[in-house]
Amino acid sequence: MTKKVRLMVNGQEAEVNAGPDTPLLYVLRNHLGLVGARFGCGLGLCGSCDVILDDRIVHSCDTPLWAAAGKNVRTLEGLSSAGEPSPVQRAFIEGQAAQCGYCVAGIIMNATALLERDPNPDEADVRAALDANLCRCGAHNRMVAAVLRARTATTAAETAR
């Protein structure tokens, strides 16, 4: 049975007709056209589908739509501002931190959530935050370096405000 469900996605109100148990990932990709979050394992084990729900990371593949109703969802597409990549996105691009790119959206979302919680994490904190995200290409070291670079850029941007 489908019903209308309202949620905030990347700062804009969205209303979708879907079953309450429909995975949030399917709603984002199929109903709203936001394809940054990827289907990986479908079991919440790989992190390819990670998004920020209110202020915490969730696996959108196993988060039912009813759990997101009335909440704020941020996806990879919602991180840029005025067409400019976020500090984390920019650091990944500049550091060539992605190889195949499949896992990167979830990793960037986790890195963003980490920097919002702790603007000055050390390398161990970054590695712990990204631990649940699987990358089969072996690019984790470049990704950790990119997050540490973004940490500096994020701190500088906040200081400039």
Buried (B, 14 or more C-beta within 10 A) or exposed (E): EEEEBEBBBBEEEBEBEBBEEBBBBBBBBBBBEBEBBBBBBBEBEBBBBBBBBEEEBBBBBBBBBBBBBEBBBBBBBBBEEEEEBBBBBBBBEEBEBBBEEBBBBBBBBBBBBBBEEEEEBEEEBBBEBBEBBBBEBEBBEBBBBBBBBBBEBBBEEEEEE
